Amino acid sequence: MRYLCHHAVDMIKPGATVILHKAKIDMFKGSMRLAVDKWGRVEVTKDANFVVKEQNNLSLVEYELVNVLEE
């Protein structure tokens, strides 16, 4: 797994529409990171036909791993 490197981050500007292939979200120190596997790619594409719900920004939520003991 690799994280977006500088040239890929530079491609993604605010308002850009991207297509992610073979990508996932990893948790790191309570935050989300976009990871792309070695066969994956990031493509900038034409504008999408939808509006992003910015008030539902899950990257602002801090997550904590909790181990549950079963009895």
N, CA, C and O of each residue as an XYZ file, in Angstrom:
284
protein
N       0.846     -1.170      0.000
C       0.000      0.000      0.000
C       0.891      1.233      0.000
O       1.936      1.261      0.649
N       0.469      2.233     -0.726
C       1.196      3.491     -0.717
C       0.190      4.611     -0.545
O      -0.977      4.487     -0.917
N       0.655      5.686      0.016
C      -0.201      6.844      0.201
C       0.049      7.805     -0.942
O       1.073      7.722     -1.621
N      -0.874      8.709     -1.152
C      -0.725      9.640     -2.262
C       0.591     10.392     -2.133
O       0.868     11.007     -1.103
N       1.401     10.339     -3.187
C       2.663     11.069     -3.173
C       2.410     12.491     -3.673
O       1.313     12.821     -4.124
N       3.436     13.315     -3.586
C       3.276     14.740     -3.864
C       2.700     15.023     -5.249
O       1.841     15.895     -5.385
N       3.156     14.303     -6.285
C       2.636     14.604     -7.626
C       1.154     14.265     -7.744
O       0.428     14.942     -8.473
N       0.690     13.231     -7.041
C      -0.733     12.881     -7.078
C      -1.553     13.896     -6.283
O      -2.655     14.263     -6.690
N      -1.017     14.347     -5.153
C      -1.717     15.350     -4.353
C      -1.826     16.648     -5.138
O      -2.855     17.320     -5.070
N      -0.787     17.013     -5.880
C      -0.809     18.237     -6.680
C      -1.866     18.184     -7.777
O      -2.378     19.228     -8.181
N      -2.205     16.994     -8.267
C      -3.234     16.839     -9.303
C      -4.623     17.157     -8.763
O      -5.492     17.615     -9.505
N      -4.829     16.917     -7.485
C      -6.163     17.038     -6.895
C      -6.312     18.427     -6.283
O      -5.749     18.719     -5.228
N      -7.064     19.259     -6.950
C      -7.326     20.627     -6.501
C      -8.747     20.702     -5.946
O      -9.589     19.872     -6.290
N      -9.022     21.695     -5.085
C     -10.395     21.852     -4.587
C     -11.377     21.975     -5.752
O     -11.154     22.744     -6.687
N     -12.448     21.221     -5.682
C     -13.459     21.233     -6.727
C     -13.209     20.249     -7.855
O     -14.068     20.074     -8.719
N     -12.039     19.597     -7.865
C     -11.717     18.635     -8.924
C     -12.496     17.341     -8.707
O     -12.812     16.973     -7.575
N     -12.797     16.668     -9.795
C     -13.433     15.353     -9.743
C     -12.372     14.317    -10.070
O     -11.689     14.426    -11.089
N     -12.230     13.316     -9.218
C     -11.210     12.290     -9.426
C     -11.846     10.910     -9.421
O     -12.888     10.690     -8.803
N     -11.208      9.996    -10.113
C     -11.587      8.586    -10.095
C     -10.451      7.843     -9.409
O      -9.288      7.993     -9.786
N     -10.783      7.045     -8.409
C      -9.794      6.278     -7.658
C      -9.953      4.808     -8.011
O     -11.050      4.258     -7.914
N      -8.871      4.178     -8.415
C      -8.862      2.749     -8.721
C      -7.986      2.052     -7.687
O      -6.872      2.497     -7.410
N      -8.492      0.956     -7.116
C      -7.733      0.164     -6.140
C      -7.245      1.045     -4.986
O      -6.057      1.058     -4.663
N      -8.167      1.773     -4.377
C      -7.837      2.676     -3.273
C      -8.689      2.330     -2.060
O      -9.755      1.726     -2.184
N      -8.206      2.720     -0.894
C      -8.965      2.507      0.337
C      -8.567      3.572      1.344
O      -7.601      4.307      1.144
N      -9.323      3.643      2.423
C      -9.030      4.563      3.511
C      -8.383      3.770      4.643
O      -8.919      2.753      5.083
N      -7.222      4.244      5.112
C      -6.557      3.665      6.277
C      -6.656      4.651      7.429
O      -6.678      5.864      7.223
N      -6.714      4.122      8.638
C      -6.714      4.968      9.822
C      -5.286      5.099     10.323
O      -4.572      4.102     10.420
N      -4.856      6.325     10.646
C      -3.514      6.573     11.156
C      -3.608      7.657     12.216
O      -3.975      8.795     11.920
N      -3.278      7.302     13.448
C      -3.310      8.236     14.571
C      -4.636      8.983     14.653
O      -4.664     10.194     14.873
N      -5.737      8.251     14.474
C      -7.055      8.837     14.615
C      -7.559      9.604     13.401
O      -8.646     10.179     13.454
N      -6.805      9.630     12.317
C      -7.226     10.341     11.107
C      -7.281      9.382      9.933
O      -6.695      8.300      9.972
N      -7.990      9.786      8.890
C      -8.098      8.972      7.681
C      -7.000      9.338      6.692
O      -6.644     10.508      6.553
N      -6.465      8.326      6.005
C      -5.498      8.530      4.924
C      -5.965      7.733      3.720
O      -6.416      6.595      3.850
N      -5.855      8.336      2.558
C      -6.201      7.655      1.323
C      -4.996      6.853      0.866
O      -3.922      7.414      0.647
N      -5.164      5.545      0.721
C      -4.079      4.660      0.298
C      -4.438      4.046     -1.050
O      -5.578      3.641     -1.278
N      -3.457      3.984     -1.934
C      -3.634      3.404     -3.263
C      -2.664      2.239     -3.376
O      -1.471      2.411     -3.127
N      -3.157      1.032     -3.753
C      -2.227     -0.096     -3.848
C      -1.357      0.040     -5.097
O      -1.561      0.945     -5.906
N      -0.391     -0.858     -5.250
C       0.606     -0.689     -6.316
C       0.012     -0.796     -7.712
O       0.639     -0.350     -8.674
N      -1.176     -1.372     -7.854
C      -1.838     -1.448     -9.157
C      -2.880     -0.335     -9.317
O      -3.495     -0.198    -10.375
N      -3.068      0.446     -8.270
C      -4.084      1.487     -8.299
C      -3.614      2.745     -9.002
O      -2.437      2.907     -9.326
N      -4.577      3.634     -9.229
C      -4.229      4.910     -9.847
C      -5.267      5.963     -9.476
O      -6.383      5.654     -9.059
N      -4.858      7.212     -9.643
C      -5.714      8.360     -9.396
C      -5.825      9.120    -10.707
O      -4.811      9.470    -11.311
N      -7.052      9.377    -11.152
C      -7.279     10.097    -12.412
C      -8.139     11.323    -12.156
O      -9.163     11.240    -11.478
N      -7.724     12.459    -12.697
C      -8.585     13.635    -12.699
C      -9.474     13.511    -13.928
O      -8.989     13.212    -15.020
N     -10.771     13.739    -13.757
C     -11.725     13.567    -14.851
C     -12.587     14.814    -14.990
O     -12.421     15.777    -14.241
N     -13.505     14.797    -15.945
C     -14.386     15.950    -16.147
C     -15.311     16.113    -14.948
O     -15.473     15.200    -14.139
N     -15.909     17.286    -14.852
C     -16.777     17.592    -13.717
C     -17.911     16.589    -13.583
O     -18.482     16.127    -14.571
N     -18.220     16.268    -12.336
C     -19.298     15.319    -12.050
C     -20.635     16.045    -12.019
O     -20.690     17.273    -11.970
N     -21.686     15.281    -12.047
C     -23.036     15.818    -12.098
C     -23.718     15.720    -10.735
O     -24.907     15.408    -10.673
N     -23.000     15.978     -9.645
C     -23.580     15.915     -8.314
C     -22.894     16.941     -7.422
O     -21.860     17.502     -7.784
N     -23.482     17.182     -6.251
C     -22.920     18.123     -5.286
C     -22.462     17.327     -4.068
O     -23.212     16.505     -3.541
N     -21.241     17.569     -3.626
C     -20.691     16.884     -2.456
C     -21.326     17.455     -1.192
O     -21.453     18.671     -1.050
N     -21.726     16.572     -0.275
C     -22.295     16.995      1.007
C     -21.143     17.274      1.970
O     -20.721     16.388      2.713
N     -20.641     18.497      1.955
C     -19.466     18.847      2.754
C     -19.732     18.811      4.252
O     -18.790     18.666      5.031
N     -20.984     18.940      4.678
C     -21.288     18.891      6.104
C     -21.118     17.474      6.663
O     -21.101     17.294      7.881
N     -20.993     16.468      5.790
C     -20.799     15.076      6.198
C     -19.334     14.687      5.999
O     -19.044     13.668      5.373
N     -18.411     15.491      6.527
C     -16.976     15.297      6.338
C     -16.447     14.304      7.375
O     -16.113     14.693      8.493
N     -16.372     13.036      7.009
C     -15.949     11.998      7.953
C     -14.481     12.110      8.337
O     -14.071     11.532      9.343
N     -13.681     12.835      7.567
C     -12.272     12.976      7.928
C     -12.093     13.897      9.134
O     -11.009     13.932      9.718
N     -13.122     14.639      9.518
C     -13.041     15.483     10.708
C     -13.350     14.709     11.983
O     -13.147     15.224     13.083
N     -13.837     13.485     11.850
C     -14.176     12.650     12.994
C     -12.935     11.880     13.426
O     -12.253     11.273     12.600
N     -12.646     11.910     14.722
C     -11.509     11.143     15.228
C     -12.018      9.789     15.705
O     -12.964      9.705     16.488
N     -11.380      8.740     15.225
C     -11.802      7.377     15.544
C     -10.821      6.749     16.523
O      -9.639      7.093     16.549
N     -11.325      5.832     17.318
C     -10.494      5.125     18.283
C     -10.850      3.641     18.221
O     -12.026      3.276     18.246
N      -9.828      2.791     18.139
C     -10.053      1.352     18.120
C     -10.363      0.884     19.537
O      -9.605      1.153     20.469
N     -11.475      0.188     19.691
C     -11.889     -0.315     20.997
C     -11.987     -1.825     20.902
O     -12.693     -2.350     20.041
N     -11.288     -2.523     21.773
C     -11.358     -3.981     21.822
C     -12.512     -4.389     22.729
O     -12.609     -3.930     23.867
N     -13.373     -5.242     22.226
C     -14.529     -5.708     22.985
C     -14.251     -7.135     23.429
O     -13.944     -8.004     22.613
N     -14.361     -7.364     24.713
C     -14.157     -8.702     25.258
C     -15.489     -9.425     25.296
O     -16.459     -8.935     25.876
N     -15.531    -10.588     24.678
C     -16.754    -11.385     24.696
C     -16.729    -12.297     25.911
O     -15.690    -12.854     26.265
N     -17.871    -12.440     26.535
C     -17.949    -13.292     27.732
C     -18.413    -14.671     27.391
O     -18.535    -15.518     28.276
